[in-house]
Every structure is written in structure tokens, then in C-alpha cells.
Amino acid sequence: MLSDVRCLTNPDWVFEELPRHVDRLSRERLAGAGRDQDSLRRILSTARFPAGIPLHLAPDGDDAALRPNRPLADGLTLYLEARAAAAEQLGRPADDATLQIGLELGPEPVFVAWIDAGHTTRLPGEAVPPPLGQSAAAVRHWIEARIAQEIPTADDRLETARAAARAYALRAAAPNTLRAYRASIRAWCAWSERHALPCLPARGPDIAAFLAAERGRGMSPTTLDLRRAALTYLHRLADCPVPTQDSAVAATQAGIRRDAAARGHAPKPKRAAALDVLQALLAEIDLASLAGVRDRALLLIGFIGAMRRSELAAIRIEHVTQEARGLTLRLPLSKGDRQGAGVDIALPYTGSDLCPVRAYLAWIERAGLAEGPVFRRVFVPPKRPFALTRGEPVIGSEALSDRSVARVVQHYAAKAGFDPSEFGGHSLKRGALTTGMRNQVHPSRLKRLGRHKSYAPLDHYLEHGDAFEDHPLKNLL
């Protein structure tokens, strides 16, 4: 996002002229934003300047106020173009936290680039101190840089070993968890900046107010738990006192959960795609299409293997071994595998139309895959100019995201006449375990199928039937 937006002349005149320089959608957003600085930065960070505007380099020194100096580029239409151009001209990575891009609003808008004087050059792998007491922007840059820290090449130096230890410690959390933490920390930084509150270290009452404000925006108690966990992570990473344990925070969170329950907003798990539901979803697949062959394999493997969406997205051909009785699928990483030892999942031949092995082999053969991710994007390239028809479907090289896996399930749920919002990435695993329960499979075998360390989380994945029909004492009285 733009680091700063400043008016160089009469603000009334600027705000009267600014709309004519941006695209229609941005004009509409500006009309409803007033002159709030934070809203203005957000809108202009994504606005398009159709006529193109120049990029200048701000002067060096302490007086880094936005004043045009050396021209760097011209004809830029977006903030991201300006950032890329500045990075190229200054010989810096586009994601360099010290590179700042602002916007001057005068007779004509001008992008301005400068290097944040508060940042200093450090040796590769050297620890960057946490920005305690600094701006929310500095905290955002610091946490992004820390999470993206690479493991340095070993060179028998103590500093390198310490940098490697920090990088390995960051990898203790799953990538999906880190993505969620980053989003929550960005939300906190934006909120604290908007209300001129200290961002790091934060204060307990301020975090309680933040959680209440997020609840007011419609965030669920589960999301707020994640917000709180992310702020705990931020403060522990910065090695400073953790304010999320403050009694005000705990009481606020407990009150939010109670209020949500009283209003009937208790969290509802995704519907189980049990065998009957799975068959309904499979019946909607067009096996004449490339995507249809892929989706059939995805649904059947996810069901038979009782797999999470992230596990499905991570399957690689190198991890699949074909044997006489079926396939053995090796998961190097799994949510339940805290030690990283790897997990083997058996996918047996079933001798029916619902065989996951046949579905997998059909997809691999149809797609012509020999290595890499199993489940990939299938798309049709844009039609070439003057072409009468669009091209043939193309298979991407990257794996589907875990969210794409969930969207596949929801797509066929909608086609089968179900409410797609009731389904998600957990539907396949819940469906597998629920189907096993309905067929009186012993809980120990279900626990092993679900790869759970104990029986406690197993019940969360089971979808119980009619409470009256299945009452254990119904026929005893």
C-alpha cells in the first residue's frame, strides 16, 4: 500500500480535481471516503491513473518530505507499477521493506519513491531488532520480513547458525497458520494505526477493544481466537511481554463467545460428504472433460483417504507408490504429524465404480503427468485475436491451493442440489469417518484412518444421525 499521500496545494482544489485523474470505480470510492487519510491511501493504492503519471525520487537526508527530485519513470498507471519501476531503478527487490512509495497530490498527481531512513543495511542473516514503539507500518514490514526469512547456507559462523535457528523456528508453524497470522497482524496494525495506539508492544485493553471492534464487523468467535493467537505470536517473536493474557482480553473473548451462543451463532461444522452424498456429487461430474477426470480422482482419494484439503493439495506423483493391492500415498507433512516423520495412507482397489486407484490412474494418464503435483489447475487460455474458437484446456504446473480443493467440493454440491455453503474442505474427511461410524467400524480403526493421536478430536469429525432414532436407550424402556 502507498506509504503516504500528501496535498501540495489547496486541499479543496486537490479533492475537486483528483477524481478526473482516476478510473470510474475509484472515483465512486473517493466520493464516499471524504478526506480520511487511511481511506484515501487504501483507495489510491489500488486506483488506476489511465493517463499515466510520473515517478520521482525524493531527496536524501532527514528531510524526506515528498518533494519531486530526480525523475525515475513516467506513464505509470498503478501503485504496483511505480513500486516495480522504483525497485528496478534503485537496484532493490520489489519487496524491500525500506523502499517507500508515496503520492503527491498537486496540479498533477506524482508518485514519489524514497528509502526509509529508519532502516539500515544489515549483513545477510543478521537479526533485525523488533520495531518496538515504532509505527504500524514498521511492524508490518518487520513481521513480513521475519516470516519470509530464508535458511542461510552453513559457513561455520556463529551468526549464521543463530540466523538458521531463527529460520527453522519460524517453520514450526504450518504455512496456512502463518498466512492466517499475517492477515490478523495486518488487521491489528491497520486498526491500531487508525486509532493512534501503540502497535508493538500492545496493551491488553487495546487488544480487547480491537477484538470487540472486529466482532462488530461480523468476525466470528473462531476468527477472533485466531486474531488473539496471532498477536501472541507477534509479541513472542519480538521477545516482549504478551498482552493477550491480560484479564481484559480474556474477559472480552469469553463475553463474545457467550453473546454469540445466546444469539444462536455457535460455530457449525461443514456437512459430511458421507457415501450417499459423495455419490450424488460424483454423478454431476462430466467425465468427458479434463477437469471432470481430475475432480473425480480428487473426491474419491479425499474420501477413501479421509484427507484434509491441504493434504490433497500437497500430493505429488513422487509420493505415490502403486502396489498389487492399491496405492500407498506418502505425506511428508501433515497437520497431525507434528514430528515431520511422514504419514503413509493406503488407497485400496475397491472393485467398484468408486475405486480411487482407477480414478487416480485415469487422471494421471489423461493429463500425461509423470512428476510434480497430482492435482493442478485446468484452464482454457484466452481466445487469440481473430480466432473463431478458444483453445484446448491446458494443465498448469502448480498444485491447486487448499481453497481450490474446497471450491471443487462446493461446486459439485451446488450442482447436486445441496447448499454449497454447508460444504468445504473438511466435508470429505468428515464423510469418510461418518460413513465408517454408520457401518459400525470400530472407533480405533476410525482414529487410525483419520490419523488422530487420541479419540478426543475424532468426535468433531463424526456427523451423528437422528437423535431420536439413534437414542441408545430407546428400546430398553
Beta strands, then each sheet from edge to edge (+ up, - down):
strand 1: 4-7
strand 2: 53-57
strand 3: 70-76
strand 4: 99-105
strand 5: 110-115
strand 6: 320-323
strand 7: 326-331
strand 8: 343-348
strand 9: 376-379
strand 10: 394-399
sheet 1: 1+ 4+ 5- 2- 3+
sheet 2: 6+ 7- 8+
sheet 3: 9+ 10-
end
